[in-house]
Amino acid sequence: MSFQIKTFEEYQDAYKRSVENPEEFWGDVASNFFWKRKWTNVLNWNFTEPDIKWFEGGKLNITENCLDRHIYKNGDTPAIIWEPNDPSESHRILTYKQLLTKVEQFANVLKNNNIKKGDRVCIYLPMVPELVIAVLACARIGAIHSVVFGGFSAQSIADRINDAECKLVITADGGFRGNKVLELKTIVDDALMQCKSVDKVIVLTRSRTPISMLKGRDVWWEDEIKKVETQGNPACPAEEMDAEDTLFILYTSGSTGKPKGVVHTTAGYMVYTGYTFANTFQYQPGEVYFCTADIGWITGHSYIVYGPLSQGATSLMFEGIPTFPDAGRYWDIIDKYKVNILYTAPTAIRSLMAFGDEYVDSKDLSSLRVLGSVGEPINEEAWHWYKDKIGKGKCPIADTWWQTENGGHLITPIADVTPEVPGYALLPLPGVQPCLMDENGKEIEGNDVSGNLCIKFPWPGMLRTTWGDHERCKQTYFSTYANMYFTGDGCYRSPEGYYRITGRVDDVLNVSGHRIGTAEVENAINMHSDVVESAIVGYPHPVKGQGIYAYVIANHHIDADKTRQDILQTVTRLIGAIAKPDIIQFVSDLPKTRSGKIMRRILRKVAENDLGSLGDTSTLQDPTVVEKIIEGAEKLR
Ligand code: 6R9
């Protein structure tokens, strides 16, 4: 890992070089990877189209970088350690050699099922090693994976499959999460009633839940593997991919209705996730690294699968939830496998903190060396508990700020290299040029200032487009400010020049570290036959970070308690349980401007119970609406 920065001076040098001579800088980083053919041009870009190309002319396969190149020296190093949901079930370890064999085998299964380079494959699996195998098998043959988080509903899966026109779905009979069984195959069956493009479903056995298998369409994972074995288990050579060939699509919520398929390409994503993994966490050979995210989110893609594996690391994946069988589960896992690096989310920290220290105190956490945080701003109380209780005051905390669209960390402390300040993502990694913009499109210079966070210059891991709709990519990220990537986040830069992310400035909520578009939830609620109109806002929630507050105008005749339950059911069916409102307030009207726009600012203040600063309500069509809403909110508290 010769690109690992070791001291603050080295960080400063690397940063300077990355800004003054980005092509040389990233060319040097990229030469630490395995290329079938070297690139001819490091970077070609403009942010107006946008059109971004890294390592043009380069040929490679990311799985050769994540697997084959480690085999010679480190074939017996564990690549994946898997801890099951139920602690009494045996864990599994896959060495690099074993993982490669399984990936090649399953890549041949995909080929046998008619999947070719460029085809889209939807993966809807629980957190089992086969999920990593499926992802890498797609990459092996150049198929584009679209992983859908196991908590999403049939409708959400159908929307994602149809948007990407996936040909094949990989799922399991069911998945275990705590004491629940997720009926994954049944949910896929429901989704596929709406999907014409899918002609095959590969089903892994996991929960042995009874399911239906449709003749001609559905096949068992295990049977398909047997077929490959009877074919003599041939190797599966890695498909030669162009640097800019699409590696995967991952859907994420924005401020408008429909989730966007964020597109990441091969070489830039590989270089960026590998570089940031090695640097942020200062991973050392032989260490056990545990990221608690689900592979259904970008954190799992970049920092369970691709980043760690490209660096030959040992990546621990956990099938279950932090509170099963009790709130000491993460600490048990750390103790059991002598985990050195833990990467988790503030929502998990806050939730475990609330269970009390007795779950932590009896565990041996002395193996921990580095802690990471991701997904949402970390409040100081949680930061200190993490630092003192979990890290025993000796582990640096990397509060990594980044987004699905970014591929990897953009602003983060580097463990033991840069300073740390609670609540601060701190400083940009080399190659990242952040800036703060004001409402008029002007850059805010200097320190001790706040503004909208933008990035001025491309980095290799950034998104290239949104699937099937380049215009949307341009509109969402590259149009708010000329020649800038707009993040959607607000940010403060301290007198020292340190960055603190203050949260979304658009209509995107961050609930337990998951992005939820308010428009998406509103659309779902509005589908309910008794709902006339709705408005969603976020409000501070002690564990989730933000909770979902729904203002709903319903038909007069409703039974409020019953309709509330029905609305929750509607949202669960249309999006998934993660988008369920925490509070539903029925209102007779919503505060609207004379042009008919909902004034969300006021709704937010009411939801936050911050009534002293409602601001100007004189431009409302009917200012008395606000009083009625405040009255109703008080009754709910
Ligand atoms: C990786 C990931 C992205 C949004 C982002 C921001 C918030 C993520 C954060 C953070 C403060 C951090 N966010 N990390 N806010 N501090 N360390 O979470 O991607 O799901 O796309 O969410 O999450 O608001 O814009 P994604």
Boltz pocket constraint, residues with backbone or C-beta under 6 A from the ligand:
constraints:
  - pocket:
      binder: B
      contacts: [[A, 252], [A, 297], [A, 298], [A, 299], [A, 373], [A, 374], [A, 375], [A, 376], [A, 377], [A, 378], [A, 399], [A, 400], [A, 401], [A, 402], [A, 403], [A, 404], [A, 405], [A, 411], [A, 425], [A, 487], [A, 488], [A, 489], [A, 501], [A, 502], [A, 503], [A, 504], [A, 510], [A, 513], [A, 514], [A, 515]]
      max_distance: 6.0
